[in-house]
Amino acid sequence: MNKIVKFLMISALCLVIGVMLVGCGGEKTVQRELKVYNWGDYIDPVVLEDFEKETGIHVVYDTFATNEDMYVKVKSGGSDYDVVIPSDYMIKRMINEGLLEKIDFSKVPNYKNVDAKFKNLPFDSQNEYSVPYMWGTVGIVYNKKMVTDPVDSWSILWNEKYKKQILMLDSPRDSIGITLKMLGYSLNTSDPEQLKQAKEKLIEQKPLVLAYVVDEVKDKMIAGEAAMAVVWSGDAMFIKDKNPDIEYAIPQEGTNLWFDSIVIPKGAKHKAEAEEFINYLARPEVSQKNAEYIGYATPLPKAQAQLAESIQTDLAAYPSDEILKNTEVFDDLAKNIAAYDRVWTEIKAAR
Amino acid sequence: MGKKWLTYPYHIWMALFTVIPLALIVFFAFTSPTGEFTLTAMQRVVDPIYLGVFWHSIYLAGLSTILCFLIGYPMAMILVGTKLKYRSMLVLMIVIPMWMNFLLRTYAWMTLLERKGLINIILTSLHLPVVNILYTDYAVVLGMVYNFLPFMILPIYSVLMKMDKNLIEAAEDLGASRWQAFIKITFPLSLPGVYAGILMVFMPAVTTFVISRLLGGGQYTLIGNLIEEQFLAVGDWNFGSALSVFMLVLILLSLGFMSRYEKENEGGMFF
C-alpha cells in the first residue's frame, strides 16, 4: 500500500521535473548511447570527449550534489542511468536494496590495474558491483600561522585556545565519526553508550565551534577566517593550492577512508556500453587525467606513478600505508541511521 | 453557467499539485513505514527536543517580523509623504534588490560580516572595535530582516496610499494633534496592510533554512533543516511528513487568527 503511495508521490515529482526538461531535445536512437550520472565537476571533460571519439558512443552526462539526491532519483526509476558514481556506504545500501547490477568483469579487463588494497572493500566485499573511481580521507586542515600546537590528534578540535576558530563539517556521519575515532571506537558503531559519549563530546565542543559548514569551508580557510577545519582530502588539496599557509594532517587515532566507485544501476539499458566506459576509466592514463583535474586520489598505482612528483609524495593526497592501516570505511547504517540523526539533532539543538 | 468548463484546468491543476500532495503528506504523517495507521510519528514531533527546534524557529521569525514592522512602517509613511516624482524612484529602490537571487544576497552578507570582511575593514580603519556577529543569531535575524523587509513595506504602503486624506484633515480641524490623528485614524486604517505584512514576513522567515545555515553557520537546526534531513538523509518520510503537518497546522492557526482580525477591519489584500 505504502509503496504505491510513494510511487505516486515520486511520479508526481518526476512529472514536474520531466515537464521542465522536455524541451531539451528528443531521443536519438540511431547512435549507441550511454547515460552517466556523476558528482558535479568530477571528471575531466576531455576524458568524455576522447571516449566519444574512440568508441562512437554518445554520452549523456548528468550531475548530482549529494549521494542522497542521487539515491532518490535512481530509486524512483524514472531516470534510466547506465553508470552512476556514488560513495561507499551508499553503494552498500543500494546493493542491499537490489538497486545495482552485477558487473561482468570479463568485459572490464583494466580492473587488474586497480590497487589490490582497494579491491573487495567492505561495502562490496566480493567485489561484484563496483570499480573504485577516486578515494580519499577525512582530516584537519590548519593555518600554520594560527595554530602553534602539533596537529596529530582529533582532540585539538577541543582545545580552548582555538575558541571560535574551528570549523566542523555540517555532516552527521563525518562529525560523529571522527569523534568516535577520537574516543577509540569504530565510526560504524551501533552501541548506544558509545554514541552517547560522542554526543556529549560534540555538545561540549559546540561553544568552540565557529560554524558547521560544507562547501564554504574552502573560502573560509583560504581567507584565513578560521584556524582549522575538518575537511575531505580533496578539498584540502584545493585549499593548500590557494593558500600556502595551510597544511593537512590525518590524526593518529585514525580516520574515515572513503571511496567513490563506479556502479551500474539495475535494469540499465546500455549495460555493454557501461562496461566499456568503466573499462575506459580504469585505464591508467585516463585515471591520471581525472586525478589531475579533480585533485582526489586515483586507485590505480600506474596512474599515480604518472602524476607530478609533488602530488605523489603529498601525504594529504596519498597517505602512507601506515596511516591507512588505522582508517575505516563507512558502512551502511541501515536502521541505525535514525540513532545518528537523533544524536545530531540533539547536538544542534543544544545551546 | 455555460463557461464553467473554463475553470476545469484550474481544478485539475489544484488537484494534481495541491490536494494530492497534501493528502499524501497527511497520509504519511499518520502511518507507519508499512502503511498502518499510527500516531508514532506525530508523538515524536512533540518530543521536547523537537519542540525546542520549533520554538527557536518561531522566536527568530517573530523577532524578525517585529523588527521589520518597526523599520517598515516608518519607511512606508515616508514613502507616502514623498513627492510623486521621487516616490516611484524610492519604491523602485526597495523592489530592485528583490530581483536579484535570494541566495546571492545572503552570500553577500556572509562576506560583508566576516572577521576580515568589508565591514570590519572599514571599522578597523576608523579605529573602531570590530564586530563578530557572523554565525550568531544576530546575523540570522539581520539576514531575515534584510531579505523580507520589502514584504512589510509594500502592503503597508499600498494601504496608506489608498487612505482618504480628508479624514486626517477632519481630525485636525476638530483639534486633534498630529500624533492623536495618527493613533486614532491613520494607524487603525492601515492595520490590514500591517497584518498582510506580518504574514508575508513571518511565513518565509519561520520556514527558512538557507539563512540559518549560511549566516548562522548551521549552529542551530531550524524546522526547515529538520524536515529536509528527514527526507534526504534519514529517509524517514513518516516523521518528515509529521513535522510538515505540525508546521502546517501552526501556520493555519495563525492565518485564521489574522483573517479574523482582518475581517473586522473590512478586509485586506488577501482575504
Interface residues (C-beta under 8 A of the other chain):
Chain A: M1 N2 V5 K6 L8 M9 A12 V16 T66 E68 D69 V72 K164 D170 P172 K206 V209 L210 A211 Y212 V213 E216 A223 G224 E225 I337 A338 D341 T345 E346 K348 A349 R351
Chain B: L16 F17 I20 P21 L24 F27 F28 T31 P33 T34 G35 I49 Y50 G52 V53 H56 M110 E114 R115 K116 N132 Y135 R213 L214 G216 G217 G218 Q219 Y220 T221 N225 L226 E229 Q230 L232 A233 V234 G235 D236 W237
